[in-house]
Amino acid sequence: MKKAPFILFFLSLCLLWSCSGKHQATPYDFNIPQGYPKPIEPSDNLTTVEGVKLGRKLFYDKRLSRDNTQSCGSCHQQEHGFSDPARFSKGIKGQEGHRQSMTLINLAYNPYQRFFWDGRAESLEQQAFEPVRNPIEMDNTWPEVVKRIRADKEYLNLFDEAFGTRKIDSTLVTKALAQFMRTLISFDSRFDKYVRGELNLTPSEFNGYNLIQSQVKGDCFHCHNAEDKLFTGMRLLNNGLDPESQWTDMGYYNVTKNPADKAKFKTPTLRNIMVSGPYMHDGRFNTVKDVIEQHYFFGGNMSSTIDPNMEYVNQGLDLSATDIQDIITFLHTLTDDSFLTDPEFSDPN
């Protein structure tokens, strides 16, 4: 009789173990090359194989939009570094936004947890939340999105596999989307192969690399540092695009209401830069050559919030035509064809 309580206790533990293990998702292996940084993951949304599979399907599902015409992938196209070749993406009913579609490259490395050009989202999950209810982008409501997803038996199974529940809500949808976006990591370009000792850069490529790292020449490294392999500091900065009298989009100021943040925008990565144009938050430059010759070559415009690292503002850079071409030649080495064509990132629907 004394054994009965022990047996009951043991059976209860077994039941708990079996229940807790029933929906145990598989940790996702990011497979990061040696010497490269590790992704940053929130403790309440660790990346799993099942979560990524679900997020990928959601990313390309047009049912997230009110009229079933727009998915996340509509404005974030894989072959363009998950950006849009149009200056302004067209959302529902062909409406245009007012900012260029940002790339979704290496978002898992953002230490500041500020997303969108103006930094208004404080997490990747929040970034995934907003487009659904944006009247220009998807113009839907989350209750309607959840209703549509719940009506799909395949989704019920996928949510069960990823999160151990069929009780779908907007929180789980955005968590799955964020998990997929965290896997969009680009570290297999020609430059990366050079870093790994698999090939040598040409003299033009190597000179271009040295130029962007030089404070007296290209002076790109303050905002697009190559040392951590990310080619972006991910900070919100004013790079002197316009004189203060011509500011129309106040960027980060619209979020903080701090005058010191006027005209500040998130620094994009240089990775896959040659396929992700047009450039700047408003897509004003069609080519990288335009960016260099029409903006940085002249140093930018002085203003009250200009980044202090813009040392050549109103002065210009000492770059020859050959220097500019070498910089462009180097930037081509940051194109990661395997990333741009990886079937694991493509539309599964």
PLY file of the C-alpha trace (Angstrom):
ply
format ascii 1.0
element vertex 349
property float x
property float y
property float z
element edge 348
property int vertex1
property int vertex2
end_header
0.00 0.00 0.00
2.90 2.33 0.68
4.01 1.90 -2.93
0.72 3.25 -4.31
1.42 6.98 -3.71
4.85 6.59 -5.30
3.42 4.81 -8.34
0.77 7.48 -8.76
3.43 10.20 -8.47
5.62 8.43 -11.02
2.75 8.02 -13.47
1.88 11.70 -13.08
5.43 12.69 -13.94
5.37 10.44 -16.98
2.15 12.06 -18.10
3.61 15.53 -17.66
6.75 14.58 -19.56
4.77 13.11 -22.40
2.52 16.17 -22.62
5.38 18.64 -22.47
7.35 16.70 -25.06
4.45 16.16 -27.43
4.77 19.59 -29.02
8.50 20.12 -28.50
9.63 22.07 -31.55
13.03 21.47 -33.14
15.67 24.17 -32.50
16.72 25.82 -35.76
20.38 25.54 -36.76
21.45 28.87 -38.26
24.68 27.24 -39.53
26.68 30.45 -39.12
30.24 30.31 -40.52
33.09 30.36 -38.03
34.15 33.88 -37.12
30.76 35.40 -37.90
28.39 36.80 -35.25
25.60 34.78 -33.68
21.98 35.82 -34.27
20.06 37.63 -31.54
16.85 35.83 -30.53
14.24 36.88 -27.96
13.84 34.33 -25.16
10.08 34.15 -25.73
10.41 33.36 -29.44
13.38 31.12 -30.07
13.69 30.05 -33.69
12.56 26.52 -34.51
12.35 24.44 -37.68
8.57 24.25 -37.34
8.20 27.96 -36.60
10.29 28.90 -39.63
8.25 26.60 -41.89
5.05 28.21 -40.68
6.46 31.75 -40.94
7.62 31.14 -44.49
4.14 30.05 -45.55
2.59 33.09 -43.86
5.17 35.42 -45.43
3.97 34.51 -48.91
0.24 34.20 -48.12
-1.84 36.87 -49.84
-4.76 36.14 -47.54
-3.11 38.45 -45.05
-4.34 41.36 -47.17
-7.96 42.46 -47.31
-8.51 41.66 -50.99
-6.09 38.68 -51.18
-3.67 40.48 -53.51
-0.71 41.30 -51.25
1.70 39.20 -49.23
4.86 40.20 -47.39
6.73 38.78 -50.38
4.97 41.19 -52.73
7.11 44.10 -51.50
10.05 42.04 -50.23
11.23 40.01 -53.20
13.97 37.45 -52.67
15.86 38.16 -55.90
16.15 41.80 -54.84
17.48 41.10 -51.35
13.90 40.98 -50.06
13.36 44.52 -51.26
11.40 45.98 -54.19
12.89 47.31 -57.46
10.15 49.95 -57.54
10.87 53.27 -55.88
7.69 52.94 -53.85
5.97 49.59 -53.41
2.35 49.29 -54.44
-0.01 47.95 -51.83
-3.70 47.18 -51.92
-5.57 48.66 -54.92
-2.25 49.77 -56.37
-1.69 52.47 -53.77
1.92 53.64 -53.42
3.70 54.11 -50.13
6.10 56.98 -49.48
9.23 55.03 -48.59
11.33 52.50 -50.44
10.92 48.89 -49.33
13.79 47.98 -46.98
15.80 44.80 -47.44
15.25 42.03 -44.90
18.86 40.91 -44.73
20.49 39.83 -41.45
17.72 41.30 -39.31
18.60 38.78 -36.60
21.68 40.88 -35.78
19.98 44.14 -34.85
21.21 44.98 -31.31
19.01 48.07 -31.07
15.77 46.25 -31.92
14.55 49.13 -34.03
12.95 48.25 -37.36
11.49 50.09 -40.38
13.26 53.10 -41.88
12.08 55.27 -38.98
12.72 52.71 -36.22
9.10 52.69 -35.09
8.97 48.94 -34.42
10.76 47.81 -31.25
10.96 44.16 -32.28
10.85 42.04 -35.39
7.54 40.70 -34.14
6.12 44.22 -34.04
7.46 44.90 -37.50
5.52 41.86 -38.74
2.37 43.13 -37.02
2.03 46.53 -38.67
1.71 45.95 -42.46
-1.49 43.92 -42.07
-3.41 46.90 -40.71
-1.64 49.56 -42.76
-4.32 51.07 -45.08
-1.88 51.33 -47.99
-0.12 47.99 -47.63
-2.62 45.26 -46.70
-5.56 47.22 -45.27
-6.82 44.30 -43.21
-7.64 43.66 -39.56
-6.00 41.06 -37.39
-9.32 39.46 -36.37
-10.07 38.89 -40.07
-6.60 37.47 -40.74
-6.87 35.10 -37.80
-10.34 34.04 -38.96
-8.99 33.14 -42.41
-6.05 31.22 -41.01
-8.20 29.28 -38.54
-10.37 28.10 -41.45
-7.35 26.41 -43.07
-6.71 22.90 -41.71
-3.11 22.95 -42.90
-2.45 26.05 -40.82
-4.04 24.44 -37.77
-1.55 21.59 -38.05
1.39 23.91 -38.66
0.59 26.07 -35.62
0.21 22.91 -33.53
3.64 21.72 -34.68
5.30 25.09 -34.12
3.63 26.28 -30.91
1.74 23.29 -29.55
-1.66 24.89 -29.97
-4.41 25.37 -32.52
-5.62 28.51 -30.78
-4.26 30.92 -33.35
-3.94 34.64 -32.63
-2.00 37.61 -33.99
0.80 37.09 -31.48
1.59 33.62 -32.78
1.27 34.74 -36.40
3.81 37.54 -35.91
6.10 35.25 -33.92
6.17 32.79 -36.82
6.80 35.56 -39.35
9.64 36.91 -37.19
11.20 33.47 -36.94
11.28 33.12 -40.72
12.73 36.62 -41.19
15.49 35.86 -38.68
16.69 33.06 -40.94
17.25 35.46 -43.87
20.99 35.52 -43.31
23.44 36.38 -46.08
27.03 35.31 -45.45
28.07 33.50 -48.63
29.05 36.24 -51.07
32.32 36.49 -52.98
33.61 38.70 -50.16
32.75 36.01 -47.59
34.62 33.43 -49.64
37.59 35.79 -49.62
37.34 36.10 -45.83
37.26 32.30 -45.56
40.37 32.02 -47.73
38.57 30.36 -50.63
39.52 32.97 -53.24
41.40 36.22 -53.74
39.88 39.58 -54.57
40.99 41.26 -57.78
43.17 44.39 -57.45
40.11 46.56 -58.27
37.93 44.78 -55.69
40.61 44.99 -53.03
41.21 48.69 -53.69
37.47 49.30 -53.44
37.41 47.50 -50.10
40.28 49.64 -48.80
38.57 52.80 -50.04
35.34 52.24 -48.12
37.40 51.46 -45.02
39.52 54.59 -45.41
38.66 57.68 -43.38
40.40 59.98 -45.87
38.83 58.45 -48.99
35.50 56.63 -49.10
34.82 57.11 -45.39
32.00 54.53 -45.47
33.14 52.42 -42.54
31.60 54.54 -39.77
28.12 53.46 -40.83
28.93 50.38 -42.95
31.74 48.68 -41.04
33.12 45.50 -42.59
34.84 44.23 -39.46
31.74 42.61 -37.97
30.77 41.27 -41.44
27.38 43.06 -41.34
28.24 46.22 -43.32
25.79 48.24 -41.26
25.77 49.67 -37.77
21.95 49.42 -37.85
21.71 52.79 -36.14
19.33 55.61 -37.06
21.31 58.48 -38.58
21.03 61.65 -40.62
23.44 61.30 -43.54
22.84 64.78 -44.92
20.53 63.97 -47.81
18.73 67.32 -47.73
19.28 70.77 -46.28
17.16 71.43 -43.23
14.84 73.78 -45.10
13.82 70.92 -47.41
13.01 68.28 -44.80
9.62 66.71 -45.45
9.98 63.24 -43.92
11.20 63.59 -40.33
12.03 59.90 -39.89
12.85 58.83 -36.34
11.54 62.14 -34.97
8.02 60.97 -35.82
8.59 58.18 -33.29
10.45 59.93 -30.47
9.36 63.59 -30.92
12.91 64.46 -29.93
14.22 67.31 -32.14
17.63 65.65 -32.14
16.12 62.77 -34.13
14.82 64.80 -37.06
15.66 63.38 -40.51
17.25 60.26 -39.03
16.73 56.93 -40.77
17.98 53.41 -40.26
21.30 52.52 -41.86
20.81 49.74 -44.44
23.35 47.01 -45.06
25.66 47.07 -48.06
25.15 43.34 -48.50
23.40 42.61 -51.79
23.36 46.35 -52.37
23.81 45.94 -56.14
20.46 44.15 -56.47
18.40 46.06 -53.91
18.00 49.49 -55.49
16.67 52.11 -55.72
18.42 53.68 -52.75
17.81 55.80 -49.65
14.59 55.82 -47.64
12.76 57.54 -50.48
14.41 55.63 -53.33
15.69 58.84 -54.90
18.81 57.26 -56.40
18.47 54.59 -59.08
22.02 53.24 -58.96
24.89 52.94 -56.52
26.91 55.16 -58.83
24.22 57.83 -58.42
24.47 57.50 -54.62
28.20 58.09 -54.70
28.40 60.77 -57.40
25.25 62.72 -56.56
25.47 62.57 -52.78
28.55 61.30 -50.98
31.01 62.70 -53.51
29.84 66.17 -52.45
29.74 65.30 -48.74
26.05 65.83 -48.05
24.22 68.76 -46.49
24.96 70.25 -43.08
22.10 70.36 -40.58
21.44 70.42 -36.84
21.11 66.63 -36.65
23.81 65.55 -39.12
25.75 62.54 -37.91
29.14 63.63 -36.52
30.86 60.94 -38.57
29.87 62.77 -41.77
33.24 64.51 -41.68
33.23 65.68 -45.29
29.82 67.35 -45.26
29.80 70.36 -47.62
33.38 69.45 -48.60
33.18 66.29 -50.63
35.33 63.18 -50.94
38.68 62.98 -52.65
37.68 60.20 -55.05
38.79 59.77 -58.64
36.65 58.16 -61.33
38.77 55.01 -60.90
38.21 55.09 -57.14
34.45 55.26 -57.62
34.51 52.37 -60.08
36.65 50.30 -57.71
34.19 50.90 -54.87
31.35 49.72 -57.10
33.40 46.72 -58.19
33.95 45.80 -54.54
30.26 46.23 -53.69
29.51 43.59 -56.33
31.45 41.13 -54.15
28.75 41.53 -51.48
26.11 39.99 -53.76
25.18 36.59 -52.35
23.67 34.56 -55.19
22.99 31.57 -52.95
20.94 33.79 -50.64
19.03 35.35 -53.53
18.10 31.95 -54.97
17.89 29.74 -51.87
14.73 27.61 -52.22
14.39 27.58 -48.43
13.50 31.27 -48.61
11.19 31.10 -51.63
7.41 30.92 -51.90
6.22 27.47 -50.72
2.58 28.05 -51.65
0 1
1 2
2 3
3 4
4 5
5 6
6 7
7 8
8 9
9 10
10 11
11 12
12 13
13 14
14 15
15 16
16 17
17 18
18 19
19 20
20 21
21 22
22 23
23 24
24 25
25 26
26 27
27 28
28 29
29 30
30 31
31 32
32 33
33 34
34 35
35 36
36 37
37 38
38 39
39 40
40 41
41 42
42 43
43 44
44 45
45 46
46 47
47 48
48 49
49 50
50 51
51 52
52 53
53 54
54 55
55 56
56 57
57 58
58 59
59 60
60 61
61 62
62 63
63 64
64 65
65 66
66 67
67 68
68 69
69 70
70 71
71 72
72 73
73 74
74 75
75 76
76 77
77 78
78 79
79 80
80 81
81 82
82 83
83 84
84 85
85 86
86 87
87 88
88 89
89 90
90 91
91 92
92 93
93 94
94 95
95 96
96 97
97 98
98 99
99 100
100 101
101 102
102 103
103 104
104 105
105 106
106 107
107 108
108 109
109 110
110 111
111 112
112 113
113 114
114 115
115 116
116 117
117 118
118 119
119 120
120 121
121 122
122 123
123 124
124 125
125 126
126 127
127 128
128 129
129 130
130 131
131 132
132 133
133 134
134 135
135 136
136 137
137 138
138 139
139 140
140 141
141 142
142 143
143 144
144 145
145 146
146 147
147 148
148 149
149 150
150 151
151 152
152 153
153 154
154 155
155 156
156 157
157 158
158 159
159 160
160 161
161 162
162 163
163 164
164 165
165 166
166 167
167 168
168 169
169 170
170 171
171 172
172 173
173 174
174 175
175 176
176 177
177 178
178 179
179 180
180 181
181 182
182 183
183 184
184 185
185 186
186 187
187 188
188 189
189 190
190 191
191 192
192 193
193 194
194 195
195 196
196 197
197 198
198 199
199 200
200 201
201 202
202 203
203 204
204 205
205 206
206 207
207 208
208 209
209 210
210 211
211 212
212 213
213 214
214 215
215 216
216 217
217 218
218 219
219 220
220 221
221 222
222 223
223 224
224 225
225 226
226 227
227 228
228 229
229 230
230 231
231 232
232 233
233 234
234 235
235 236
236 237
237 238
238 239
239 240
240 241
241 242
242 243
243 244
244 245
245 246
246 247
247 248
248 249
249 250
250 251
251 252
252 253
253 254
254 255
255 256
256 257
257 258
258 259
259 260
260 261
261 262
262 263
263 264
264 265
265 266
266 267
267 268
268 269
269 270
270 271
271 272
272 273
273 274
274 275
275 276
276 277
277 278
278 279
279 280
280 281
281 282
282 283
283 284
284 285
285 286
286 287
287 288
288 289
289 290
290 291
291 292
292 293
293 294
294 295
295 296
296 297
297 298
298 299
299 300
300 301
301 302
302 303
303 304
304 305
305 306
306 307
307 308
308 309
309 310
310 311
311 312
312 313
313 314
314 315
315 316
316 317
317 318
318 319
319 320
320 321
321 322
322 323
323 324
324 325
325 326
326 327
327 328
328 329
329 330
330 331
331 332
332 333
333 334
334 335
335 336
336 337
337 338
338 339
339 340
340 341
341 342
342 343
343 344
344 345
345 346
346 347
347 348
